[in-house]
Amino acid sequence: MTPPPKTFDPAEIRRLDKTHGWHPFTPMGPWIDPSHDPLVLVAGEGPYLFDAEGRRYLDGNSSIWTNIHGHAHPRINAAIRAQLEKIAHVSFLGSTHPPGAILAARLCGFFPPQTLTRCFFSDDGSTAIEAALKMSAQYWEMTGQPQRNRFISFRSAYHGDTRGAASLGDVPLFRGGLGALDFPVARISSLEELTALPDATFGDVAAVVIEPILQGVAGMRPWPRGMLAGLREWTQQKGIHLILDEVMTAFGRTGKMFACEHEAVIPDFLCLAKGLTGGYLPLAATLTSETIFSAFLGAPSRAFYYGHSYTANPLGCAAALASLEVFEEEKVLDRLTEKILFLTQALKHLTGAREIRQCGFVAGIEVREGTGMAVCLAARRHGLLTRPIRDTVVLMLPLCVSTGQIDDAVQAIALAMQEIDSQP
Ligand SMILES: *Cc1c(COP(=O)(O)O)cnc(C)c1O
């Protein structure tokens, strides 16, 4: 693999960025400081990224948890190009198109017949959640239980940044000035805490929302085994919807196509985004059942009045279909089993870690307090790009990596930890 030729003057790009840019989740003071040289990424191939100076890095967090089969995958690139030759975008409001209709059917096809049968497209994880919240509340409003308009979410949860999704989240730092406008949400820390609450508490609850099997932004924290199945049973007993946020966990990350398969759980709503297009384009989906869908039939006032300009963007749908084909053609999940075991073995060499949490092909490595960012910056010098969540270094490689590349990634973290730990 040869690094791409320099096509940009990185100094000029940095100057423009520092003068006019504003980055997500970023304290911008240190960013624009003259001592800071932001990384300028210009290309990718497979699990590697290249910067403007021609340096190569393993994409250690799959470009913020989105990439699945590697960058510039020939199959996905070709699918996007083929769709581009036909049409880049056309509205899903008032018409349909082949990639949108076929993708909706394919996503529902992953689940047993008569379970999740309907697919509503939006743009990103936040809007997939937003759509599920509104569908759930409107369902109750139209079926004689209008008081059900509150939600339950879990401590340390993250569900996105639009208002409803942010209301569910439990990261006070992310509230900004809008905390007072939050949706009504009760936060609980465990299934036990939920089931111990008196029944009277649930009469106005529309849905429980959870990141199944593994909480991401909380620091890659797996739930106890059986928790999700227990939650499904409890929500069914109480007649409350279950919304699964699989924005991070879907498409192989936990070793299965969807995390809910680990405990044979079918939710009322399933939210997909990040990896849906293989990490190529913004596209999201909210899957739901025929029971929910049919409540929206009848008078026009019962319709689901929600949507975005780029809903079911054909380029995104074409990329998603190609990504699902790659899963089959390259037997991605079968081959992942061995890589997950290899990762477990490799992580054992990180002896200096305070705790290592692994769930499928995702790992959170808790390093010495206060050193998370320093370890990631040091790992960069050893050819690995990733970001910490506080002091948890995230290792979430694209599923296409070889065992040798897994070794390289863990070795980079090991060297980085040694360097930082040997500093006073
Ligand atoms: C990233 C993420 C979201 C938000 O998705 P966006 O595409 O960033 O809006 C929601 N839930 C989970 C679990 C996520 O990891």
The ligand as an SDF file (V2000), in Angstrom:
LIG
                    3D

 15 15  0  0  0  0  0  0  0  0999 V2000
  -23.3330    7.5520   18.1400 C   0  0  0  0  0  0  0  0  0  0  0  0
  -24.5110    7.0860   18.8720 C   0  0  0  0  0  0  0  0  0  0  0  0
  -25.7460    7.7360   18.7540 C   0  0  0  0  0  0  0  0  0  0  0  0
  -25.9180    8.9970   17.9410 C   0  0  0  0  0  0  0  0  0  0  0  0
  -25.7220    8.7710   16.5980 O   0  0  0  0  0  0  0  0  0  0  0  0
  -25.3630   10.0100   15.6240 P   0  0  0  0  0  0  0  0  0  0  0  0
  -25.2740    9.3910   14.2910 O   0  0  0  0  0  0  0  0  0  0  0  0
  -24.0590   10.5530   16.1180 O   0  0  0  0  0  0  0  0  0  0  0  0
  -26.4720   10.9810   15.7600 O   0  0  0  0  0  0  0  0  0  0  0  0
  -26.8300    7.2040   19.4130 C   0  0  0  0  0  0  0  0  0  0  0  0
  -26.7080    6.0990   20.1580 N   0  0  0  0  0  0  0  0  0  0  0  0
  -25.5500    5.4420   20.2930 C   0  0  0  0  0  0  0  0  0  0  0  0
  -25.4980    4.1940   21.1190 C   0  0  0  0  0  0  0  0  0  0  0  0
  -24.4000    5.9170   19.6680 C   0  0  0  0  0  0  0  0  0  0  0  0
  -23.2310    5.2840   19.8270 O   0  0  0  0  0  0  0  0  0  0  0  0
  1  2  1  0
  2  3  1  0
  2 14  2  0
  3  4  1  0
  3 10  2  0
  4  5  1  0
  5  6  1  0
  6  7  2  0
  6  8  1  0
  6  9  1  0
 10 11  1  0
 11 12  2  0
 12 13  1  0
 12 14  1  0
 14 15  1  0
M  END
$$$$
